[in-house]
Amino acid sequence: MDHTAPLTEETVQRYTDYINAGAYALRSRNGFRIPALVIEQWRERGFAILYTATLARTYGVGRRTMWNTIAGVIDAGFIKEIGRTPEGKAMFVPVLERGDEWRAARDERLSAYVE
């Protein structure tokens, strides 16, 4: 999905599903925050840069803990690195398909109650 796509109801629902999927799957102290941060920056400029030291200070953890948290979000498939800035910072984009998977699983669970 293009980061410049207009914010239709369907697009907003897809972004919300992605953030909700992160909240359910990334159960670490701060892991659930990363998808929301990435999608916000991605919408603004096409990629996100996660400054480990700044995030660690903001959320009251060490830099290594925040680095491990970001690595866990990558390993879980919620964000992926698409390259590096000229300064050497990693550029990340959201993997919105994780939200699609979450929505499909949610709808399947709810269909058991509708019948």
C-alpha positions in Angstrom: 0.0 0.0 0.0 1.2 3.5 -0.9 1.9 5.8 2.0 0.3 8.6 0.1 -3.0 6.8 -0.4 -6.0 8.9 0.7 -7.4 8.2 4.1 -10.6 6.4 3.2 -12.6 4.5 5.7 -11.1 1.3 4.4 -7.5 2.6 4.7 -8.1 3.8 8.3 -9.6 0.4 9.2 -6.5 -1.3 7.7 -4.2 0.9 9.7 -6.2 0.3 12.9 -6.2 -3.5 12.3 -2.4 -3.3 11.9 -2.0 -1.4 15.2 -4.4 -3.7 17.0 -2.5 -6.8 15.7 0.7 -5.3 17.1 -1.0 -4.7 20.5 -2.1 -8.4 20.6 1.1 -10.0 19.2 3.8 -7.8 20.7 3.3 -8.3 24.4 6.6 -6.7 25.6 6.6 -3.6 27.7 7.0 -1.3 24.8 6.7 -3.5 21.7 3.1 -2.6 21.0 4.1 1.0 20.6 6.5 0.5 17.7 3.9 -0.3 14.9 2.0 2.9 15.7 5.2 5.0 15.7 6.2 3.4 12.4 2.9 3.9 10.6 2.7 7.5 11.7 6.1 8.4 10.3 5.6 6.2 7.2 2.4 8.2 6.4 4.3 11.5 6.7 7.5 10.7 4.7 7.3 7.1 3.3 9.6 5.5 5.9 10.2 5.7 9.6 13.4 6.2 11.5 13.4 4.8 15.1 15.9 6.6 17.2 16.7 4.1 19.9 18.1 6.5 22.5 15.2 8.9 22.1 12.6 6.1 22.4 14.5 4.6 25.4 14.5 7.9 27.2 10.8 8.6 26.4 9.7 5.2 27.7 12.1 4.9 30.6 14.1 1.9 29.5 17.7 1.4 28.4 18.9 1.8 24.8 19.8 -1.9 24.6 16.3 -2.8 25.8 14.7 -0.6 23.2 17.0 -2.0 20.5 15.9 -5.5 21.5 12.3 -4.4 21.4 12.7 -3.0 17.9 14.5 -6.2 16.8 11.6 -8.2 18.3 9.1 -6.2 16.2 11.1 -6.9 13.1 11.3 -10.6 13.9 7.6 -10.7 14.5 7.1 -9.4 11.0 5.4 -6.1 11.9 8.1 -3.8 10.4 10.8 -4.3 7.8 13.9 -2.4 7.0 14.0 -1.0 3.5 17.4 0.7 3.5 19.5 3.3 5.1 19.6 7.0 5.1 22.8 8.8 4.0 23.6 9.1 7.7 23.4 5.4 8.2 20.0 5.2 10.0 17.7 2.3 9.3 14.5 3.1 7.4 11.5 1.1 8.3 8.0 0.5 6.8 5.0 -1.2 8.3 4.0 -4.7 7.1 0.2 -4.0 6.8 -0.5 -7.6 5.9 -0.1 -8.4 9.6 -3.2 -6.3 10.2 -5.0 -8.1 7.4 -4.2 -11.5 9.0 -5.4 -10.3 12.3 -8.7 -9.1 10.8 -9.3 -12.4 9.1 -8.6 -14.4 12.3 -10.8 -12.0 14.3 -13.7 -12.4 11.8 -13.3 -16.2 11.8 -13.5 -16.2 15.7 -16.5 -14.0 15.7 -18.3 -16.0 13.0 -18.5 -18.9 15.5 -20.8 -16.7 17.7 -23.0 -15.4 14.9 -24.2 -18.7 13.7 
